[in-house]
Amino acid sequence: MSVDADTVRRIARLARIHLDEGDVDGLAVELNTILGFVEQLNEVDVTGVAPMTSVTPMVLRQRPDEVTAGGHAQAISANAPISEDNFFMVPKVVE
């Protein structure tokens, strides 16, 4: 896929970015370079490669799911700068 000047103008209009006419040709070259790199990535054989979210293996720490009686309201509200009757007090933000 090749990006021409009209496509650059359309992308700028859709993104609501002010674009000087002198920058259009340079941005077209940059976008074509980026798309060339993406095309190179499409050539890589990834069959058998599992998707991952990080280059280092990570396992989330889990705690046992246990039902408790609660009763920690005072301890929790003690961490708040301002609390009343075990409720957090916050400044009013909507009038």
N, CA, C and O atoms as CSV, one atom per row, in Angstrom:
chain,resi,resn,atom,element,x,y,z
A,1,MET,N,N,0.848,-1.180,0.000
A,1,MET,CA,C,0.000,0.000,0.000
A,1,MET,C,C,0.885,1.231,0.000
A,1,MET,O,O,1.880,1.303,0.720
A,2,SER,N,N,0.510,2.180,-0.806
A,2,SER,CA,C,1.276,3.410,-0.913
A,2,SER,C,C,0.396,4.588,-0.489
A,2,SER,O,O,-0.777,4.673,-0.854
A,3,VAL,N,N,0.983,5.478,0.277
A,3,VAL,CA,C,0.260,6.659,0.754
A,3,VAL,C,C,0.644,7.845,-0.119
A,3,VAL,O,O,1.824,8.165,-0.264
A,4,ASP,N,N,-0.356,8.492,-0.698
A,4,ASP,CA,C,-0.087,9.676,-1.508
A,4,ASP,C,C,-0.476,10.937,-0.728
A,4,ASP,O,O,-0.916,10.849,0.419
A,5,ALA,N,N,-0.318,12.082,-1.339
A,5,ALA,CA,C,-0.568,13.363,-0.676
A,5,ALA,C,C,-2.029,13.503,-0.269
A,5,ALA,O,O,-2.321,14.035,0.802
A,6,ASP,N,N,-2.960,13.031,-1.114
A,6,ASP,CA,C,-4.377,13.133,-0.782
A,6,ASP,C,C,-4.721,12.294,0.448
A,6,ASP,O,O,-5.535,12.700,1.278
A,7,THR,N,N,-4.093,11.123,0.557
A,7,THR,CA,C,-4.335,10.267,1.724
A,7,THR,C,C,-3.799,10.916,2.990
A,7,THR,O,O,-4.431,10.826,4.043
A,8,VAL,N,N,-2.639,11.572,2.906
A,8,VAL,CA,C,-2.073,12.269,4.063
A,8,VAL,C,C,-3.009,13.389,4.503
A,8,VAL,O,O,-3.244,13.566,5.698
A,9,ARG,N,N,-3.540,14.140,3.554
A,9,ARG,CA,C,-4.474,15.213,3.895
A,9,ARG,C,C,-5.736,14.656,4.554
A,9,ARG,O,O,-6.256,15.234,5.508
A,10,ARG,N,N,-6.221,13.527,4.034
A,10,ARG,CA,C,-7.432,12.912,4.595
A,10,ARG,C,C,-7.176,12.406,6.008
A,10,ARG,O,O,-8.019,12.586,6.887
A,11,ILE,N,N,-6.031,11.778,6.243
A,11,ILE,CA,C,-5.688,11.297,7.581
A,11,ILE,C,C,-5.596,12.476,8.553
A,11,ILE,O,O,-6.087,12.399,9.679
A,12,ALA,N,N,-4.970,13.555,8.116
A,12,ALA,CA,C,-4.845,14.742,8.965
A,12,ALA,C,C,-6.220,15.331,9.282
A,12,ALA,O,O,-6.465,15.764,10.408
A,13,ARG,N,N,-7.108,15.346,8.300
A,13,ARG,CA,C,-8.451,15.876,8.532
A,13,ARG,C,C,-9.217,14.982,9.495
A,13,ARG,O,O,-9.903,15.487,10.384
A,14,LEU,N,N,-9.115,13.654,9.339
A,14,LEU,CA,C,-9.807,12.744,10.237
A,14,LEU,C,C,-9.263,12.823,11.658
A,14,LEU,O,O,-10.015,12.674,12.622
A,15,ALA,N,N,-7.950,13.059,11.793
A,15,ALA,CA,C,-7.326,13.173,13.111
A,15,ALA,C,C,-7.449,14.587,13.664
A,15,ALA,O,O,-7.024,14.859,14.787
A,16,ARG,N,N,-8.025,15.478,12.884
A,16,ARG,CA,C,-8.180,16.881,13.257
A,16,ARG,C,C,-6.835,17.518,13.610
A,16,ARG,O,O,-6.686,18.198,14.625
A,17,ILE,N,N,-5.865,17.268,12.729
A,17,ILE,CA,C,-4.521,17.815,12.886
A,17,ILE,C,C,-4.310,18.866,11.798
A,17,ILE,O,O,-4.521,18.599,10.615
A,18,HIS,N,N,-3.894,20.056,12.208
A,18,HIS,CA,C,-3.574,21.091,11.219
A,18,HIS,C,C,-2.288,20.696,10.515
A,18,HIS,O,O,-1.289,20.375,11.160
A,19,LEU,N,N,-2.317,20.720,9.219
A,19,LEU,CA,C,-1.171,20.273,8.437
A,19,LEU,C,C,-0.846,21.331,7.395
A,19,LEU,O,O,-1.685,21.672,6.562
A,20,ASP,N,N,0.383,21.851,7.444
A,20,ASP,CA,C,0.826,22.794,6.422
A,20,ASP,C,C,1.055,22.048,5.114
A,20,ASP,O,O,1.455,20.884,5.114
A,21,GLU,N,N,0.802,22.721,4.016
A,21,GLU,CA,C,0.926,22.085,2.703
A,21,GLU,C,C,2.360,21.641,2.423
A,21,GLU,O,O,2.574,20.677,1.688
A,22,GLY,N,N,3.331,22.326,2.994
A,22,GLY,CA,C,4.720,21.952,2.770
A,22,GLY,C,C,5.130,20.671,3.484
A,22,GLY,O,O,6.138,20.061,3.127
A,23,ASP,N,N,4.356,20.253,4.493
A,23,ASP,CA,C,4.674,19.040,5.252
A,23,ASP,C,C,4.065,17.782,4.658
A,23,ASP,O,O,4.410,16.676,5.075
A,24,VAL,N,N,3.169,17.928,3.694
A,24,VAL,CA,C,2.418,16.784,3.174
A,24,VAL,C,C,3.346,15.763,2.524
A,24,VAL,O,O,3.230,14.569,2.802
A,25,ASP,N,N,4.254,16.202,1.675
A,25,ASP,CA,C,5.118,15.257,0.957
A,25,ASP,C,C,6.056,14.525,1.926
A,25,ASP,O,O,6.289,13.326,1.770
A,26,GLY,N,N,6.588,15.230,2.910
A,26,GLY,CA,C,7.466,14.586,3.886
A,26,GLY,C,C,6.737,13.545,4.714
A,26,GLY,O,O,7.276,12.476,4.999
A,27,LEU,N,N,5.506,13.861,5.099
A,27,LEU,CA,C,4.723,12.895,5.874
A,27,LEU,C,C,4.333,11.690,5.039
A,27,LEU,O,O,4.249,10.580,5.564
A,28,ALA,N,N,4.093,11.885,3.755
A,28,ALA,CA,C,3.782,10.751,2.879
A,28,ALA,C,C,4.972,9.799,2.818
A,28,ALA,O,O,4.794,8.582,2.853
A,29,VAL,N,N,6.181,10.342,2.728
A,29,VAL,CA,C,7.378,9.501,2.703
A,29,VAL,C,C,7.513,8.745,4.032
A,29,VAL,O,O,7.809,7.550,4.035
A,30,GLU,N,N,7.297,9.437,5.159
A,30,GLU,CA,C,7.413,8.790,6.465
A,30,GLU,C,C,6.374,7.684,6.638
A,30,GLU,O,O,6.694,6.604,7.134
A,31,LEU,N,N,5.142,7.946,6.235
A,31,LEU,CA,C,4.102,6.923,6.353
A,31,LEU,C,C,4.402,5.722,5.465
A,31,LEU,O,O,4.164,4.583,5.868
A,32,ASN,N,N,4.917,5.959,4.269
A,32,ASN,CA,C,5.287,4.848,3.390
A,32,ASN,C,C,6.428,4.032,3.987
A,32,ASN,O,O,6.451,2.810,3.837
A,33,THR,N,N,7.374,4.683,4.660
A,33,THR,CA,C,8.463,3.968,5.324
A,33,THR,C,C,7.925,3.094,6.443
A,33,THR,O,O,8.336,1.942,6.586
A,34,ILE,N,N,7.005,3.637,7.241
A,34,ILE,CA,C,6.401,2.866,8.328
A,34,ILE,C,C,5.647,1.666,7.771
A,34,ILE,O,O,5.769,0.559,8.294
A,35,LEU,N,N,4.884,1.876,6.733
A,35,LEU,CA,C,4.139,0.772,6.128
A,35,LEU,C,C,5.078,-0.274,5.533
A,35,LEU,O,O,4.750,-1.460,5.508
A,36,GLY,N,N,6.241,0.161,5.054
A,36,GLY,CA,C,7.239,-0.796,4.559
A,36,GLY,C,C,7.758,-1.688,5.675
A,36,GLY,O,O,7.959,-2.886,5.474
A,37,PHE,N,N,7.977,-1.106,6.857
A,37,PHE,CA,C,8.405,-1.916,7.997
A,37,PHE,C,C,7.325,-2.919,8.392
A,37,PHE,O,O,7.635,-4.058,8.740
A,38,VAL,N,N,6.074,-2.507,8.342
A,38,VAL,CA,C,4.975,-3.416,8.679
A,38,VAL,C,C,4.907,-4.551,7.677
A,38,VAL,O,O,4.656,-5.696,8.054
A,39,GLU,N,N,5.125,-4.255,6.421
A,39,GLU,CA,C,5.134,-5.305,5.403
A,39,GLU,C,C,6.254,-6.303,5.661
A,39,GLU,O,O,6.078,-7.498,5.424
A,40,GLN,N,N,7.406,-5.834,6.145
A,40,GLN,CA,C,8.496,-6.746,6.486
A,40,GLN,C,C,8.087,-7.673,7.620
A,40,GLN,O,O,8.455,-8.848,7.622
A,41,LEU,N,N,7.332,-7.160,8.580
A,41,LEU,CA,C,6.864,-8.002,9.683
A,41,LEU,C,C,5.913,-9.076,9.202
A,41,LEU,O,O,5.874,-10.165,9.775
A,42,ASN,N,N,5.143,-8.795,8.160
A,42,ASN,CA,C,4.221,-9.795,7.621
A,42,ASN,C,C,4.954,-10.963,6.982
A,42,ASN,O,O,4.369,-12.033,6.817
A,43,GLU,N,N,6.218,-10.787,6.619
A,43,GLU,CA,C,6.985,-11.846,5.984
A,43,GLU,C,C,7.556,-12.849,6.989
A,43,GLU,O,O,8.019,-13.918,6.591
A,44,VAL,N,N,7.528,-12.523,8.275
A,44,VAL,CA,C,8.093,-13.393,9.299
A,44,VAL,C,C,7.166,-14.574,9.538
A,44,VAL,O,O,5.956,-14.401,9.685
A,45,ASP,N,N,7.745,-15.792,9.577
A,45,ASP,CA,C,6.973,-16.997,9.833
A,45,ASP,C,C,6.777,-17.151,11.339
A,45,ASP,O,O,7.745,-17.357,12.072
A,46,VAL,N,N,5.539,-17.055,11.803
A,46,VAL,CA,C,5.244,-17.141,13.226
A,46,VAL,C,C,4.407,-18.373,13.569
A,46,VAL,O,O,3.764,-18.410,14.618
A,47,THR,N,N,4.409,-19.368,12.705
A,47,THR,CA,C,3.659,-20.580,13.008
A,47,THR,C,C,4.294,-21.283,14.194
A,47,THR,O,O,5.511,-21.461,14.244
A,48,GLY,N,N,3.475,-21.674,15.133
A,48,GLY,CA,C,3.950,-22.353,16.325
A,48,GLY,C,C,4.431,-21.427,17.421
A,48,GLY,O,O,4.845,-21.900,18.480
A,49,VAL,N,N,4.391,-20.130,17.203
A,49,VAL,CA,C,4.819,-19.178,18.225
A,49,VAL,C,C,3.577,-18.723,18.990
A,49,VAL,O,O,2.632,-18.190,18.409
A,50,ALA,N,N,3.599,-18.943,20.292
A,50,ALA,CA,C,2.445,-18.567,21.116
A,50,ALA,C,C,2.432,-17.061,21.330
A,50,ALA,O,O,3.489,-16.456,21.510
A,51,PRO,N,N,1.259,-16.448,21.314
A,51,PRO,CA,C,1.190,-15.015,21.589
A,51,PRO,C,C,1.636,-14.737,23.019
A,51,PRO,O,O,1.424,-15.552,23.917
A,52,MET,N,N,2.260,-13.568,23.219
A,52,MET,CA,C,2.712,-13.226,24.557
A,52,MET,C,C,2.495,-11.745,24.803
A,52,MET,O,O,2.369,-10.949,23.873
A,53,THR,N,N,2.456,-11.400,26.075
A,53,THR,CA,C,2.255,-10.007,26.442
A,53,THR,C,C,3.538,-9.359,26.925
A,53,THR,O,O,3.595,-8.139,27.079
A,54,SER,N,N,4.571,-10.161,27.168
A,54,SER,CA,C,5.830,-9.638,27.669
A,54,SER,C,C,6.949,-10.576,27.231
A,54,SER,O,O,6.707,-11.746,26.933
A,55,VAL,N,N,8.166,-10.061,27.194
A,55,VAL,CA,C,9.296,-10.903,26.815
A,55,VAL,C,C,9.801,-11.718,27.998
A,55,VAL,O,O,10.583,-12.651,27.818
A,56,THR,N,N,9.367,-11.379,29.190
A,56,THR,CA,C,9.731,-12.161,30.367
A,56,THR,C,C,8.494,-12.892,30.868
A,56,THR,O,O,7.406,-12.317,30.888
A,57,PRO,N,N,8.642,-14.151,31.273
A,57,PRO,CA,C,7.464,-14.874,31.752
A,57,PRO,C,C,6.965,-14.277,33.066
A,57,PRO,O,O,7.743,-14.034,33.990
A,58,MET,N,N,5.674,-14.048,33.130
A,58,MET,CA,C,5.089,-13.465,34.335
A,58,MET,C,C,3.890,-14.302,34.752
A,58,MET,O,O,3.101,-14.741,33.916
A,59,VAL,N,N,3.766,-14.511,36.035
A,59,VAL,CA,C,2.617,-15.210,36.594
A,59,VAL,C,C,2.015,-14.299,37.656
A,59,VAL,O,O,2.719,-13.784,38.524
A,60,LEU,N,N,0.731,-14.114,37.575
A,60,LEU,CA,C,0.061,-13.273,38.554
A,60,LEU,C,C,-0.023,-13.998,39.888
A,60,LEU,O,O,-0.371,-15.177,39.951
A,61,ARG,N,N,0.297,-13.280,40.941
A,61,ARG,CA,C,0.150,-13.855,42.270
A,61,ARG,C,C,-1.325,-13.914,42.615
A,61,ARG,O,O,-2.060,-12.956,42.376
A,62,GLN,N,N,-1.757,-15.017,43.167
A,62,GLN,CA,C,-3.156,-15.162,43.524
A,62,GLN,C,C,-3.268,-15.518,44.992
A,62,GLN,O,O,-2.406,-16.196,45.552
A,63,ARG,N,N,-4.335,-15.053,45.599
A,63,ARG,CA,C,-4.610,-15.425,46.975
A,63,ARG,C,C,-5.816,-16.355,46.960
A,63,ARG,O,O,-6.616,-16.326,46.024
A,64,PRO,N,N,-5.945,-17.166,47.979
A,64,PRO,CA,C,-7.115,-18.052,48.010
A,64,PRO,C,C,-8.402,-17.246,48.110
A,64,PRO,O,O,-8.464,-16.234,48.809
A,65,ASP,N,N,-9.410,-17.698,47.414
A,65,ASP,CA,C,-10.702,-17.027,47.420
A,65,ASP,C,C,-11.499,-17.538,48.617
A,65,ASP,O,O,-12.092,-18.615,48.569
A,66,GLU,N,N,-11.504,-16.759,49.678
A,66,GLU,CA,C,-12.166,-17.165,50.904
A,66,GLU,C,C,-13.224,-16.139,51.293
A,66,GLU,O,O,-13.020,-14.935,51.139
A,67,VAL,N,N,-14.338,-16.619,51.790
A,67,VAL,CA,C,-15.393,-15.746,52.273
A,67,VAL,C,C,-15.034,-15.313,53.688
A,67,VAL,O,O,-14.724,-16.148,54.538
A,68,THR,N,N,-15.075,-14.016,53.938
A,68,THR,CA,C,-14.790,-13.504,55.282
A,68,THR,C,C,-16.006,-12.762,55.798
A,68,THR,O,O,-16.916,-12.424,55.040
A,69,ALA,N,N,-16.010,-12.518,57.077
A,69,ALA,CA,C,-17.135,-11.831,57.698
A,69,ALA,C,C,-17.039,-10.319,57.535
A,69,ALA,O,O,-17.973,-9.598,57.887
A,70,GLY,N,N,-15.924,-9.836,57.007
A,70,GLY,CA,C,-15.754,-8.395,56.865
A,70,GLY,C,C,-15.389,-7.797,58.211
A,70,GLY,O,O,-14.519,-8.321,58.907
A,71,GLY,N,N,-16.033,-6.724,58.580
A,71,GLY,CA,C,-15.799,-6.125,59.875
A,71,GLY,C,C,-14.503,-5.337,59.961
A,71,GLY,O,O,-13.975,-5.137,61.054
A,72,HIS,N,N,-13.983,-4.887,58.826
A,72,HIS,CA,C,-12.733,-4.127,58.818
A,72,HIS,C,C,-12.962,-2.665,58.443
A,72,HIS,O,O,-12.023,-1.977,58.042
A,73,ALA,N,N,-14.184,-2.189,58.567
A,73,ALA,CA,C,-14.506,-0.836,58.101
A,73,ALA,C,C,-13.686,0.223,58.831
A,73,ALA,O,O,-13.227,1.175,58.199
A,74,GLN,N,N,-13.492,0.090,60.121
A,74,GLN,CA,C,-12.727,1.091,60.862
A,74,GLN,C,C,-11.263,1.083,60.439
A,74,GLN,O,O,-10.649,2.141,60.301
A,75,ALA,N,N,-10.707,-0.097,60.237
A,75,ALA,CA,C,-9.302,-0.185,59.827
A,75,ALA,C,C,-9.111,0.397,58.430
A,75,ALA,O,O,-8.097,1.040,58.157
A,76,ILE,N,N,-10.074,0.174,57.554
A,76,ILE,CA,C,-9.967,0.686,56.190
A,76,ILE,C,C,-10.152,2.199,56.164
A,76,ILE,O,O,-9.380,2.906,55.515
A,77,SER,N,N,-11.161,2.696,56.858
A,77,SER,CA,C,-11.412,4.136,56.828
A,77,SER,C,C,-10.358,4.912,57.620
A,77,SER,O,O,-10.276,6.133,57.488
A,78,ALA,N,N,-9.558,4.238,58.430
A,78,ALA,CA,C,-8.476,4.909,59.153
A,78,ALA,C,C,-7.397,5.402,58.192
A,78,ALA,O,O,-6.635,6.304,58.539
A,79,ASN,N,N,-7.316,4.827,56.991
A,79,ASN,CA,C,-6.329,5.244,55.995
A,79,ASN,C,C,-6.744,6.519,55.259
A,79,ASN,O,O,-5.921,7.143,54.589
A,80,ALA,N,N,-7.995,6.900,55.378
A,80,ALA,CA,C,-8.500,8.066,54.645
A,80,ALA,C,C,-8.104,9.348,55.363
A,80,ALA,O,O,-8.052,9.376,56.593
A,81,PRO,N,N,-7.822,10.413,54.611
A,81,PRO,CA,C,-7.520,11.690,55.249
A,81,PRO,C,C,-8.700,12.216,56.057
A,81,PRO,O,O,-8.525,12.773,57.140
A,82,ILE,N,N,-9.911,12.033,55.514
A,82,ILE,CA,C,-11.124,12.472,56.201
A,82,ILE,C,C,-12.158,11.349,56.083
A,82,ILE,O,O,-12.432,10.872,54.982
A,83,SER,N,N,-12.721,10.935,57.193
A,83,SER,CA,C,-13.778,9.925,57.160
A,83,SER,C,C,-14.798,10.250,58.240
A,83,SER,O,O,-14.510,10.934,59.222
A,84,GLU,N,N,-16.010,9.729,58.018
A,84,GLU,CA,C,-17.093,9.943,58.983
A,84,GLU,C,C,-17.984,8.715,58.960
A,84,GLU,O,O,-18.451,8.307,57.897
A,85,ASP,N,N,-18.223,8.126,60.111
A,85,ASP,CA,C,-19.050,6.911,60.232
A,85,ASP,C,C,-18.562,5.802,59.301
A,85,ASP,O,O,-19.364,5.121,58.662
A,86,ASN,N,N,-17.256,5.629,59.231
A,86,ASN,CA,C,-16.610,4.603,58.393
A,86,ASN,C,C,-16.855,4.806,56.895
A,86,ASN,O,O,-16.793,3.843,56.131
A,87,PHE,N,N,-17.130,6.038,56.462
A,87,PHE,CA,C,-17.261,6.372,55.054
A,87,PHE,C,C,-16.164,7.365,54.689
A,87,PHE,O,O,-15.783,8.204,55.505
A,88,PHE,N,N,-15.668,7.269,53.482
A,88,PHE,CA,C,-14.662,8.224,53.003
A,88,PHE,C,C,-15.358,9.533,52.685
A,88,PHE,O,O,-16.408,9.548,52.043
A,89,MET,N,N,-14.770,10.631,53.137
A,89,MET,CA,C,-15.299,11.954,52.841
A,89,MET,C,C,-14.437,12.551,51.727
A,89,MET,O,O,-13.212,12.599,51.836
A,90,VAL,N,N,-15.087,13.002,50.662
A,90,VAL,CA,C,-14.366,13.596,49.530
A,90,VAL,C,C,-14.972,14.959,49.230
A,90,VAL,O,O,-16.143,15.193,49.529
A,91,PRO,N,N,-14.196,15.857,48.648
A,91,PRO,CA,C,-14.744,17.159,48.300
A,91,PRO,C,C,-15.786,17.043,47.180
A,91,PRO,O,O,-15.700,16.167,46.319
A,92,LYS,N,N,-16.741,17.920,47.212
A,92,LYS,CA,C,-17.783,17.943,46.188
A,92,LYS,C,C,-17.173,18.415,44.877
A,92,LYS,O,O,-16.480,19.432,44.839
A,93,VAL,N,N,-17.432,17.669,43.793
A,93,VAL,CA,C,-16.865,18.023,42.498
A,93,VAL,C,C,-17.918,18.471,41.490
A,93,VAL,O,O,-17.579,19.059,40.464
A,94,VAL,N,N,-19.171,18.203,41.766
A,94,VAL,CA,C,-20.251,18.603,40.874
A,94,VAL,C,C,-21.195,19.493,41.653
A,94,VAL,O,O,-21.606,19.159,42.764
A,95,GLU,N,N,-21.537,20.625,41.066
A,95,GLU,CA,C,-22.471,21.527,41.744
A,95,GLU,C,C,-23.791,21.536,41.052
A,95,GLU,O,O,-24.708,22.238,41.480
